[in-house]
Amino acid sequence: MSSLLIFSFIFIMWILILFGGGLMTLFVGPLSLTGIVDSNSILASGLKVLIAMMFILIWIFLLLKIKNWIFRKSVNYE
């Protein structure tokens, strides 16, 4: 039973990675910051990086919560 939980965690992890990559390319990539930073493309790229890093931190937090939930469940079965 514990191997099923581990494989389900790996499956959920890959789904979140693919979903997160899709969100990044759909929303953050084409994001236009012309009203905020007019001609400074380095500043615009820096803002995009900050947005992407926030998404990455949220994804890591979600994966940690899912991992803890699955492995606590795994320990309780044994």
PABAKE-975380 format. One record per atom (N, C-alpha, C, CB): residue number from 1; x, y, z. Coordinates in nm, 2 decimals, padded with zeros to 4 digits. Atoms other than C-alpha are relative to their C-alpha. Glycine has a CB too. Layout:
% residues N
<zase i="NUM" xx="X" yy="Y" zz="Z"/>
...
***
This chain:
% residues 78
<zase i="1" xx="00.08" yy="-00.12" zz="00.00"/>
<zase i="1" xx="00.00" yy="00.00" zz="00.00"/>
<zase i="1" xx="00.09" yy="00.13" zz="00.00"/>
<zase i="1" xx="-00.09" yy="00.00" zz="00.12"/>
<zase i="2" xx="-00.08" yy="-00.12" zz="00.00"/>
<zase i="2" xx="00.28" yy="00.24" zz="00.07"/>
<zase i="2" xx="00.07" yy="00.03" zz="-00.13"/>
<zase i="2" xx="00.11" yy="-00.02" zz="00.11"/>
<zase i="3" xx="-00.05" yy="-00.03" zz="00.13"/>
<zase i="3" xx="00.43" yy="00.20" zz="-00.27"/>
<zase i="3" xx="-00.10" yy="00.07" zz="-00.09"/>
<zase i="3" xx="00.05" yy="-00.13" zz="-00.07"/>
<zase i="4" xx="00.10" yy="-00.07" zz="00.07"/>
<zase i="4" xx="00.10" yy="00.30" zz="-00.42"/>
<zase i="4" xx="-00.01" yy="00.15" zz="00.04"/>
<zase i="4" xx="-00.14" yy="-00.06" zz="00.02"/>
<zase i="5" xx="00.00" yy="-00.14" zz="-00.04"/>
<zase i="5" xx="00.11" yy="00.62" zz="-00.21"/>
<zase i="5" xx="00.12" yy="00.08" zz="-00.05"/>
<zase i="5" xx="00.00" yy="00.01" zz="00.15"/>
<zase i="6" xx="-00.12" yy="-00.07" zz="00.05"/>
<zase i="6" xx="00.46" yy="00.70" zz="-00.32"/>
<zase i="6" xx="-00.01" yy="00.02" zz="-00.15"/>
<zase i="6" xx="00.13" yy="-00.09" zz="00.02"/>
<zase i="7" xx="00.02" yy="-00.02" zz="00.15"/>
<zase i="7" xx="00.37" yy="00.65" zz="-00.69"/>
<zase i="7" xx="-00.11" yy="00.10" zz="-00.02"/>
<zase i="7" xx="-00.04" yy="-00.13" zz="-00.06"/>
<zase i="8" xx="00.10" yy="-00.11" zz="00.02"/>
<zase i="8" xx="00.06" yy="00.87" zz="-00.64"/>
<zase i="8" xx="00.06" yy="00.13" zz="00.03"/>
<zase i="8" xx="-00.12" yy="-00.03" zz="00.09"/>
<zase i="9" xx="-00.06" yy="-00.13" zz="-00.02"/>
<zase i="9" xx="00.28" yy="01.14" zz="-00.50"/>
<zase i="9" xx="00.09" yy="00.04" zz="-00.12"/>
<zase i="9" xx="00.10" yy="-00.01" zz="00.13"/>
<zase i="10" xx="-00.08" yy="-00.04" zz="00.11"/>
<zase i="10" xx="00.52" yy="01.12" zz="-00.79"/>
<zase i="10" xx="-00.09" yy="00.04" zz="-00.12"/>
<zase i="10" xx="00.09" yy="-00.13" zz="-00.04"/>
<zase i="11" xx="00.09" yy="-00.04" zz="00.10"/>
<zase i="11" xx="00.22" yy="01.13" zz="-01.03"/>
<zase i="11" xx="-00.05" yy="00.14" zz="00.02"/>
<zase i="11" xx="-00.12" yy="-00.10" zz="-00.01"/>
<zase i="12" xx="00.05" yy="-00.14" zz="-00.04"/>
<zase i="12" xx="00.08" yy="01.44" zz="-00.85"/>
<zase i="12" xx="00.11" yy="00.10" zz="-00.02"/>
<zase i="12" xx="-00.06" yy="00.00" zz="00.14"/>
<zase i="13" xx="-00.11" yy="-00.09" zz="00.02"/>
<zase i="13" xx="00.42" yy="01.60" zz="-00.86"/>
<zase i="13" xx="00.02" yy="00.03" zz="-00.15"/>
<zase i="13" xx="00.13" yy="-00.06" zz="00.06"/>
<zase i="14" xx="-00.02" yy="-00.02" zz="00.15"/>
<zase i="14" xx="00.45" yy="01.55" zz="-01.24"/>
<zase i="14" xx="-00.11" yy="00.08" zz="-00.05"/>
<zase i="14" xx="00.02" yy="-00.13" zz="-00.07"/>
<zase i="15" xx="00.11" yy="-00.07" zz="00.04"/>
<zase i="15" xx="00.10" yy="01.68" zz="-01.29"/>
<zase i="15" xx="00.01" yy="00.15" zz="00.04"/>
<zase i="15" xx="-00.13" yy="-00.05" zz="00.05"/>
<zase i="16" xx="-00.02" yy="-00.14" zz="-00.04"/>
<zase i="16" xx="00.18" yy="02.00" zz="-01.09"/>
<zase i="16" xx="00.11" yy="00.06" zz="-00.08"/>
<zase i="16" xx="00.03" yy="00.00" zz="00.15"/>
<zase i="17" xx="-00.11" yy="-00.06" zz="00.08"/>
<zase i="17" xx="00.51" yy="02.05" zz="-01.28"/>
<zase i="17" xx="-00.05" yy="00.03" zz="-00.14"/>
<zase i="17" xx="00.11" yy="-00.10" zz="-00.01"/>
<zase i="18" xx="00.05" yy="-00.03" zz="00.14"/>
<zase i="18" xx="00.33" yy="02.02" zz="-01.62"/>
<zase i="18" xx="-00.10" yy="00.12" zz="00.01"/>
<zase i="18" xx="-00.06" yy="-00.12" zz="-00.06"/>
<zase i="19" xx="00.10" yy="-00.11" zz="-00.01"/>
<zase i="19" xx="00.04" yy="02.24" zz="-01.51"/>
<zase i="19" xx="00.07" yy="00.13" zz="00.03"/>
<zase i="19" xx="-00.10" yy="-00.03" zz="00.12"/>
<zase i="20" xx="-00.07" yy="-00.12" zz="-00.03"/>
<zase i="20" xx="00.28" yy="02.50" zz="-01.36"/>
<zase i="20" xx="00.07" yy="00.05" zz="-00.12"/>
<zase i="20" xx="00.09" yy="-00.02" zz="00.12"/>
<zase i="21" xx="-00.07" yy="-00.04" zz="00.12"/>
<zase i="21" xx="00.49" yy="02.51" zz="-01.67"/>
<zase i="21" xx="-00.10" yy="00.06" zz="-00.11"/>
<zase i="21" xx="00.07" yy="-00.12" zz="-00.06"/>
<zase i="22" xx="00.11" yy="-00.05" zz="00.09"/>
<zase i="22" xx="00.17" yy="02.56" zz="-01.88"/>
<zase i="22" xx="-00.04" yy="00.14" zz="00.04"/>
<zase i="22" xx="-00.11" yy="-00.10" zz="-00.01"/>
<zase i="23" xx="00.04" yy="-00.13" zz="-00.05"/>
<zase i="23" xx="00.06" yy="02.84" zz="-01.66"/>
<zase i="23" xx="00.11" yy="00.11" zz="-00.02"/>
<zase i="23" xx="-00.03" yy="00.00" zz="00.15"/>
<zase i="24" xx="-00.10" yy="-00.10" zz="00.02"/>
<zase i="24" xx="00.40" yy="03.01" zz="-01.68"/>
<zase i="24" xx="00.01" yy="00.04" zz="-00.15"/>
<zase i="24" xx="00.14" yy="-00.06" zz="00.03"/>
<zase i="25" xx="-00.01" yy="-00.03" zz="00.14"/>
<zase i="25" xx="00.41" yy="02.99" zz="-02.06"/>
<zase i="25" xx="-00.13" yy="00.08" zz="-00.05"/>
<zase i="25" xx="00.02" yy="-00.12" zz="-00.09"/>
<zase i="26" xx="00.13" yy="-00.06" zz="00.05"/>
<zase i="26" xx="00.04" yy="03.10" zz="-02.10"/>
<zase i="26" xx="-00.01" yy="00.14" zz="00.06"/>
<zase i="26" xx="-00.11" yy="-00.08" zz="00.04"/>
<zase i="27" xx="00.03" yy="-00.13" zz="-00.06"/>
<zase i="27" xx="00.04" yy="03.39" zz="-01.85"/>
<zase i="27" xx="00.12" yy="00.09" zz="00.02"/>
<zase i="27" xx="-00.07" yy="-00.03" zz="00.13"/>
<zase i="28" xx="-00.12" yy="-00.08" zz="-00.03"/>
<zase i="28" xx="00.39" yy="03.50" zz="-01.75"/>
<zase i="28" xx="00.08" yy="00.04" zz="-00.12"/>
<zase i="28" xx="00.08" yy="-00.07" zz="00.11"/>
<zase i="29" xx="-00.08" yy="-00.03" zz="00.12"/>
<zase i="29" xx="00.56" yy="03.47" zz="-02.08"/>
<zase i="29" xx="-00.05" yy="00.11" zz="-00.09"/>
<zase i="29" xx="00.00" yy="-00.13" zz="-00.09"/>
<zase i="30" xx="00.04" yy="-00.11" zz="00.08"/>
<zase i="30" xx="00.34" yy="03.70" zz="-02.29"/>
<zase i="30" xx="-00.04" yy="00.12" zz="00.08"/>
<zase i="30" xx="-00.12" yy="-00.05" zz="-00.08"/>
<zase i="31" xx="00.04" yy="-00.12" zz="-00.08"/>
<zase i="31" xx="00.28" yy="03.94" zz="-02.00"/>
<zase i="31" xx="00.07" yy="00.12" zz="-00.05"/>
<zase i="31" xx="00.03" yy="-00.03" zz="00.15"/>
<zase i="32" xx="-00.06" yy="-00.13" zz="00.05"/>
<zase i="32" xx="00.33" yy="04.29" zz="-02.12"/>
<zase i="32" xx="00.00" yy="00.10" zz="00.11"/>
<zase i="32" xx="-00.08" yy="00.05" zz="-00.12"/>
<zase i="33" xx="-00.01" yy="-00.09" zz="-00.11"/>
<zase i="33" xx="00.45" yy="04.54" zz="-01.86"/>
<zase i="33" xx="00.03" yy="00.14" zz="-00.06"/>
<zase i="33" xx="00.11" yy="-00.04" zz="00.10"/>
<zase i="34" xx="-00.03" yy="-00.13" zz="00.07"/>
<zase i="34" xx="00.45" yy="04.85" zz="-02.09"/>
<zase i="34" xx="-00.05" yy="00.12" zz="00.09"/>
<zase i="34" xx="-00.06" yy="00.01" zz="-00.13"/>
<zase i="35" xx="00.05" yy="-00.11" zz="-00.08"/>
<zase i="35" xx="00.24" yy="05.06" zz="-01.85"/>
<zase i="35" xx="00.09" yy="00.02" zz="00.13"/>
<zase i="35" xx="-00.14" yy="-00.03" zz="00.04"/>
<zase i="36" xx="-00.08" yy="-00.01" zz="-00.13"/>
<zase i="36" xx="00.47" yy="04.99" zz="-01.55"/>
<zase i="36" xx="00.14" yy="00.04" zz="-00.04"/>
<zase i="36" xx="00.00" yy="-00.13" zz="00.07"/>
<zase i="37" xx="-00.14" yy="-00.03" zz="00.05"/>
<zase i="37" xx="00.82" yy="04.99" zz="-01.72"/>
<zase i="37" xx="-00.01" yy="00.02" zz="-00.15"/>
<zase i="37" xx="00.10" yy="-00.11" zz="00.05"/>
<zase i="38" xx="00.02" yy="-00.03" zz="00.14"/>
<zase i="38" xx="00.81" yy="05.16" zz="-02.05"/>
<zase i="38" xx="00.11" yy="-00.05" zz="-00.09"/>
<zase i="38" xx="-00.01" yy="00.15" zz="-00.02"/>
<zase i="39" xx="-00.10" yy="00.04" zz="00.10"/>
<zase i="39" xx="01.14" yy="05.11" zz="-02.22"/>
<zase i="39" xx="00.11" yy="-00.09" zz="00.06"/>
<zase i="39" xx="00.06" yy="00.12" zz="-00.06"/>
<zase i="40" xx="-00.11" yy="00.08" zz="-00.07"/>
<zase i="40" xx="01.35" yy="04.91" zz="-01.97"/>
<zase i="40" xx="-00.04" yy="-00.14" zz="00.00"/>
<zase i="40" xx="00.02" yy="00.05" zz="00.14"/>
<zase i="41" xx="00.04" yy="00.14" zz="00.01"/>
<zase i="41" xx="01.33" yy="04.55" zz="-02.08"/>
<zase i="41" xx="00.06" yy="-00.08" zz="00.11"/>
<zase i="41" xx="00.05" yy="-00.05" zz="-00.14"/>
<zase i="42" xx="-00.06" yy="00.08" zz="-00.11"/>
<zase i="42" xx="01.57" yy="04.43" zz="-01.81"/>
<zase i="42" xx="-00.09" yy="00.01" zz="00.12"/>
<zase i="42" xx="00.14" yy="00.06" zz="00.03"/>
<zase i="43" xx="00.09" yy="-00.02" zz="-00.12"/>
<zase i="43" xx="01.33" yy="04.57" zz="-01.54"/>
<zase i="43" xx="-00.12" yy="-00.08" zz="-00.02"/>
<zase i="43" xx="-00.03" yy="00.14" zz="00.02"/>
<zase i="44" xx="00.12" yy="00.08" zz="00.03"/>
<zase i="44" xx="01.04" yy="04.41" zz="-01.72"/>
<zase i="44" xx="00.03" yy="-00.15" zz="00.02"/>
<zase i="44" xx="-00.05" yy="00.03" zz="-00.14"/>
<zase i="45" xx="-00.04" yy="00.15" zz="-00.02"/>
<zase i="45" xx="01.22" yy="04.07" zz="-01.73"/>
<zase i="45" xx="00.02" yy="-00.03" zz="00.15"/>
<zase i="45" xx="00.13" yy="-00.03" zz="-00.08"/>
<zase i="46" xx="-00.02" yy="00.02" zz="-00.15"/>
<zase i="46" xx="01.31" yy="04.11" zz="-01.36"/>
<zase i="46" xx="-00.13" yy="-00.02" zz="00.07"/>
<zase i="46" xx="00.08" yy="00.11" zz="00.06"/>
<zase i="47" xx="00.14" yy="00.01" zz="-00.05"/>
<zase i="47" xx="00.94" yy="04.16" zz="-01.28"/>
<zase i="47" xx="-00.06" yy="-00.14" zz="-00.03"/>
<zase i="47" xx="-00.09" yy="00.11" zz="-00.04"/>
<zase i="48" xx="00.05" yy="00.13" zz="00.04"/>
<zase i="48" xx="00.85" yy="03.85" zz="-01.48"/>
<zase i="48" xx="00.07" yy="-00.11" zz="00.08"/>
<zase i="48" xx="00.03" yy="-00.02" zz="-00.15"/>
<zase i="49" xx="-00.07" yy="00.10" zz="-00.08"/>
<zase i="49" xx="01.12" yy="03.65" zz="-01.29"/>
<zase i="49" xx="-00.06" yy="00.00" zz="00.14"/>
<zase i="49" xx="00.15" yy="00.03" zz="00.00"/>
<zase i="50" xx="00.05" yy="-00.01" zz="-00.13"/>
<zase i="50" xx="00.98" yy="03.77" zz="-00.96"/>
<zase i="50" xx="-00.14" yy="-00.07" zz="00.01"/>
<zase i="50" xx="-00.02" yy="00.14" zz="00.05"/>
<zase i="51" xx="00.13" yy="00.06" zz="00.01"/>
<zase i="51" xx="00.63" yy="03.66" zz="-01.06"/>
<zase i="51" xx="00.01" yy="-00.15" zz="-00.02"/>
<zase i="51" xx="-00.08" yy="00.05" zz="-00.12"/>
<zase i="52" xx="-00.02" yy="00.15" zz="00.02"/>
<zase i="52" xx="00.76" yy="03.32" zz="-01.18"/>
<zase i="52" xx="00.05" yy="-00.06" zz="00.13"/>
<zase i="52" xx="00.10" yy="-00.02" zz="-00.11"/>
<zase i="53" xx="-00.05" yy="00.05" zz="-00.13"/>
<zase i="53" xx="00.95" yy="03.28" zz="-00.85"/>
<zase i="53" xx="-00.11" yy="-00.02" zz="00.10"/>
<zase i="53" xx="00.12" yy="00.09" zz="00.05"/>
<zase i="54" xx="00.11" yy="00.01" zz="-00.09"/>
<zase i="54" xx="00.64" yy="03.34" zz="-00.65"/>
<zase i="54" xx="-00.09" yy="-00.12" zz="-00.03"/>
<zase i="54" xx="-00.09" yy="00.13" zz="00.00"/>
<zase i="55" xx="00.07" yy="00.12" zz="00.04"/>
<zase i="55" xx="00.46" yy="03.07" zz="-00.86"/>
<zase i="55" xx="00.07" yy="-00.12" zz="00.04"/>
<zase i="55" xx="-00.03" yy="00.00" zz="-00.15"/>
<zase i="56" xx="-00.08" yy="00.12" zz="-00.03"/>
<zase i="56" xx="00.75" yy="02.83" zz="-00.80"/>
<zase i="56" xx="-00.01" yy="-00.02" zz="00.15"/>
<zase i="56" xx="00.14" yy="00.02" zz="-00.04"/>
<zase i="57" xx="00.01" yy="00.02" zz="-00.14"/>
<zase i="57" xx="00.74" yy="02.89" zz="-00.42"/>
<zase i="57" xx="-00.14" yy="-00.05" zz="00.04"/>
<zase i="57" xx="00.02" yy="00.14" zz="00.07"/>
<zase i="58" xx="00.14" yy="00.05" zz="-00.03"/>
<zase i="58" xx="00.36" yy="02.83" zz="-00.42"/>
<zase i="58" xx="00.00" yy="-00.15" zz="-00.03"/>
<zase i="58" xx="-00.11" yy="00.08" zz="-00.07"/>
<zase i="59" xx="00.00" yy="00.14" zz="00.04"/>
<zase i="59" xx="00.42" yy="02.50" zz="-00.61"/>
<zase i="59" xx="00.08" yy="-00.08" zz="00.10"/>
<zase i="59" xx="00.06" yy="-00.01" zz="-00.14"/>
<zase i="60" xx="-00.08" yy="00.08" zz="-00.10"/>
<zase i="60" xx="00.69" yy="02.39" zz="-00.37"/>
<zase i="60" xx="-00.08" yy="-00.02" zz="00.13"/>
<zase i="60" xx="00.13" yy="00.07" zz="00.03"/>
<zase i="61" xx="00.09" yy="00.01" zz="-00.12"/>
<zase i="61" xx="00.46" yy="02.47" zz="-00.08"/>
<zase i="61" xx="-00.11" yy="-00.11" zz="-00.01"/>
<zase i="61" xx="-00.06" yy="00.13" zz="00.04"/>
<zase i="62" xx="00.11" yy="00.10" zz="00.03"/>
<zase i="62" xx="00.18" yy="02.26" zz="-00.24"/>
<zase i="62" xx="00.06" yy="-00.14" zz="00.00"/>
<zase i="62" xx="-00.06" yy="00.03" zz="-00.13"/>
<zase i="63" xx="-00.06" yy="00.13" zz="00.00"/>
<zase i="63" xx="00.42" yy="01.97" zz="-00.30"/>
<zase i="63" xx="00.04" yy="-00.05" zz="00.14"/>
<zase i="63" xx="00.12" yy="00.00" zz="-00.10"/>
<zase i="64" xx="-00.03" yy="00.03" zz="-00.13"/>
<zase i="64" xx="00.54" yy="01.98" zz="00.05"/>
<zase i="64" xx="-00.12" yy="-00.05" zz="00.08"/>
<zase i="64" xx="00.08" yy="00.11" zz="00.07"/>
<zase i="65" xx="00.12" yy="00.04" zz="-00.07"/>
<zase i="65" xx="00.19" yy="01.97" zz="00.19"/>
<zase i="65" xx="-00.05" yy="-00.14" zz="-00.05"/>
<zase i="65" xx="-00.11" yy="00.11" zz="-00.02"/>
<zase i="66" xx="00.05" yy="00.13" zz="00.05"/>
<zase i="66" xx="00.09" yy="01.68" zz="-00.04"/>
<zase i="66" xx="00.09" yy="-00.11" zz="00.04"/>
<zase i="66" xx="-00.01" yy="00.01" zz="-00.15"/>
<zase i="67" xx="-00.10" yy="00.10" zz="-00.04"/>
<zase i="67" xx="00.41" yy="01.49" zz="00.04"/>
<zase i="67" xx="-00.02" yy="-00.03" zz="00.15"/>
<zase i="67" xx="00.14" yy="00.05" zz="-00.02"/>
<zase i="68" xx="00.02" yy="00.03" zz="-00.14"/>
<zase i="68" xx="00.35" yy="01.53" zz="00.42"/>
<zase i="68" xx="-00.13" yy="-00.08" zz="00.02"/>
<zase i="68" xx="00.00" yy="00.13" zz="00.08"/>
<zase i="69" xx="00.13" yy="00.07" zz="-00.01"/>
<zase i="69" xx="-00.01" yy="01.42" zz="00.38"/>
<zase i="69" xx="00.01" yy="-00.14" zz="-00.04"/>
<zase i="69" xx="-00.11" yy="00.07" zz="-00.08"/>
<zase i="70" xx="-00.02" yy="00.14" zz="00.05"/>
<zase i="70" xx="00.08" yy="01.11" zz="00.18"/>
<zase i="70" xx="00.08" yy="-00.08" zz="00.09"/>
<zase i="70" xx="00.05" yy="00.00" zz="-00.15"/>
<zase i="71" xx="-00.09" yy="00.08" zz="-00.08"/>
<zase i="71" xx="00.37" yy="01.00" zz="00.39"/>
<zase i="71" xx="-00.05" yy="-00.02" zz="00.14"/>
<zase i="71" xx="00.13" yy="00.06" zz="00.00"/>
<zase i="72" xx="00.07" yy="00.02" zz="-00.13"/>
<zase i="72" xx="00.17" yy="01.05" zz="00.72"/>
<zase i="72" xx="-00.10" yy="-00.11" zz="-00.02"/>
<zase i="72" xx="-00.06" yy="00.13" zz="00.05"/>
<zase i="73" xx="00.10" yy="00.11" zz="00.03"/>
<zase i="73" xx="-00.10" yy="00.83" zz="00.56"/>
<zase i="73" xx="00.08" yy="-00.13" zz="-00.01"/>
<zase i="73" xx="-00.08" yy="00.04" zz="-00.12"/>
<zase i="74" xx="-00.08" yy="00.12" zz="00.02"/>
<zase i="74" xx="00.17" yy="00.58" zz="00.47"/>
<zase i="74" xx="00.05" yy="-00.06" zz="00.13"/>
<zase i="74" xx="00.12" yy="00.03" zz="-00.10"/>
<zase i="75" xx="-00.05" yy="00.05" zz="-00.13"/>
<zase i="75" xx="00.31" yy="00.56" zz="00.82"/>
<zase i="75" xx="-00.11" yy="-00.05" zz="00.08"/>
<zase i="75" xx="00.07" yy="00.12" zz="00.08"/>
<zase i="76" xx="00.11" yy="00.05" zz="-00.08"/>
<zase i="76" xx="-00.03" yy="00.52" zz="00.97"/>
<zase i="76" xx="-00.05" yy="-00.14" zz="-00.05"/>
<zase i="76" xx="-00.12" yy="00.10" zz="-00.01"/>
<zase i="77" xx="00.04" yy="00.13" zz="00.05"/>
<zase i="77" xx="-00.10" yy="00.21" zz="00.75"/>
<zase i="77" xx="00.09" yy="-00.11" zz="00.05"/>
<zase i="77" xx="00.00" yy="00.00" zz="-00.15"/>
<zase i="78" xx="-00.09" yy="00.11" zz="-00.04"/>
<zase i="78" xx="00.21" yy="00.03" zz="00.87"/>
<zase i="78" xx="00.01" yy="-00.02" zz="00.15"/>
<zase i="78" xx="00.14" yy="00.04" zz="-00.05"/>
***
